[in-house]
Amino acid sequence: MREQYNQKLRLDRQHGKLAGVCAGFAKHYDHSVGLIRLMAIVLFICFPLAMLVAYGLAAMILPNY
């Protein structure tokens, strides 16, 4: 379980590969980074333009840790 229930969604550039979006989601939802990255890749294959826009917006909008 997550220890901090009021934790906000943020980028995790320290553990991220590109911008830290997947690492931030993994930390926020207490999942493995590999699982979140795999889901992002599958979504990118199915919906490439939507995923690029969503990832880009998240990278620009979310604050850093």
KAQUITA-V362328 format. One record per residue. N is the residue number from 1. NEAR is the number of other C-alpha atoms within 8 Angstrom. Layout:
BEGIN
N/NEAR, N/NEAR
END
This chain:
BEGIN
1/3, 2/6, 3/4, 4/5, 5/5, 6/4, 7/6, 8/5, 9/8, 10/12, 11/16, 12/13, 13/14, 14/5, 15/7, 16/12, 17/6, 18/6, 19/9, 20/14, 21/15, 22/12, 23/14, 24/14, 25/12, 26/12, 27/10, 28/10, 29/7, 30/8, 31/8, 32/8, 33/10, 34/6, 35/8, 36/13, 37/9, 38/8, 39/8, 40/10, 41/8, 42/8, 43/10, 44/12, 45/7, 46/6, 47/8, 48/9, 49/7, 50/8, 51/11, 52/9, 53/8, 54/8, 55/9, 56/8, 57/8, 58/9, 59/11, 60/6, 61/6, 62/9, 63/6, 64/7, 65/6
END
